[in-house]
Amino acid sequence: MMGKYKMVHLGDSSRDDKAFQYASRFPQIDFYSISKGINESISQRHARSKGVGNCAYMEGDFIEGLGKIPDGSVNGVYSNMAVGYYNNGFNSGDYHQRLFELVLKKLASGGKFSFSIHEDNAVSNGNGAMNKKIIIEMLKNAGFDGVEARPFHEAEYGRTYWTDFYGQKGKKAFQISAGKARPTVQL
Ligand SMILES: C[S@@+](CC[C@H](N)C(=O)[O-])C[C@H]1O[C@@H](n2cnc3c(N)ncnc32)[C@H](O)[C@@H]1O
């Protein structure tokens, strides 16, 4: 029998506990939320998530958190305005290459990786989004299939606190998606 569907949310913030919202809406799916940016205490989050029972929080770095999840066990990894950022210097290009390779390792075959970034200005240091061309190259180098980037639809800007924030500032957002290929079966 197949196990329960598993999703990993990277880079939630205390303003937007999306993993909890999705977990409440989709009880058939287990959610893991990994982020450094949880301002409320982790015990407050655990207390709230008890009510739903399918949402686990890991406070800390994406790579460290993903390391605790079994390889090949995750059906989807998603994120908004967090992956793809240099973010005060702790997410370098090398960091992202390692992160993308790890995400691929954690995904089950046929699994999806999807995240949003704002504007594709190349900013080499400080705060800013990585150029989406660089991100696409890195995802392909990591071994992802079907790597795509598309502009946000107007209605998508209301998705999270930060997609809305950048939308209000007139910055364009993009949705990046990539998949883990299913093995080909020789008949
Ligand atoms: C700009 S906020 C986006 C929050 C929310 N997803 C939204 O769209 O409103 C980015 C979040 O990702 C977290 N973050 C960024 N890089 C991270 C990393 N390498 N490991 C863990 N958390 C990280 C930050 O601490 C912050 O909470």
The ligand as a Tripos MOL2 file, in Angstrom:
@<TRIPOS>MOLECULE
LIG
   27    29     1     0     0
SMALL
NO_CHARGES

@<TRIPOS>ATOM
      1 C1         10.7860   36.6740    2.5390 C.3       1 LIG1
      2 S1         10.2750   35.4990    3.7500 S.3       1 LIG1
      3 C2          8.9310   34.6950    2.9030 C.3       1 LIG1
      4 C3          7.8880   34.2010    3.8860 C.3       1 LIG1
      5 C4          6.6290   33.5730    3.2510 C.3       1 LIG1
      6 N1          6.9680   32.3550    2.5340 N.3       1 LIG1
      7 C5          5.9390   34.5490    2.3310 C.2       1 LIG1
      8 O1          5.9820   34.3410    1.1060 O.co2     1 LIG1
      9 O2          5.3440   35.4920    2.8340 O.co2     1 LIG1
     10 C6         11.5860   34.2520    3.6140 C.3       1 LIG1
     11 C7         11.5620   33.2470    4.7500 C.3       1 LIG1
     12 O3         12.4380   32.1440    4.4600 O.3       1 LIG1
     13 C8         13.3270   31.9280    5.5430 C.3       1 LIG1
     14 N2         14.5970   31.4090    4.9790 N.ar      1 LIG1
     15 C9         15.3150   31.9250    3.9510 C.ar      1 LIG1
     16 N3         16.4070   31.1800    3.6860 N.ar      1 LIG1
     17 C10        16.3770   30.1510    4.5970 C.ar      1 LIG1
     18 C11        17.2310   29.0310    4.8270 C.ar      1 LIG1
     19 N4         18.3290   28.8380    4.1120 N.pl3     1 LIG1
     20 N5         16.8820   28.1580    5.7880 N.ar      1 LIG1
     21 C12        15.7480   28.3560    6.5370 C.ar      1 LIG1
     22 N6         14.9050   29.3960    6.3680 N.ar      1 LIG1
     23 C13        15.2220   30.2940    5.4150 C.ar      1 LIG1
     24 C14        13.4860   33.2970    6.1850 C.3       1 LIG1
     25 O4         13.9350   33.2110    7.5220 O.3       1 LIG1
     26 C15        12.0470   33.8400    6.0680 C.3       1 LIG1
     27 O5         11.2140   33.3620    7.0890 O.3       1 LIG1
@<TRIPOS>BOND
     1     1     2 1
     2     2     3 1
     3     2    10 1
     4     3     4 1
     5     4     5 1
     6     5     6 1
     7     5     7 1
     8     7     8 2
     9     7     9 1
    10    10    11 1
    11    11    12 1
    12    11    26 1
    13    12    13 1
    14    13    14 1
    15    13    24 1
    16    14    15 ar
    17    14    23 ar
    18    15    16 ar
    19    16    17 ar
    20    17    18 ar
    21    17    23 ar
    22    18    19 1
    23    18    20 ar
    24    20    21 ar
    25    21    22 ar
    26    22    23 ar
    27    24    25 1
    28    24    26 1
    29    26    27 1
@<TRIPOS>SUBSTRUCTURE
     1 LIG1         1 GROUP 0 **** ****
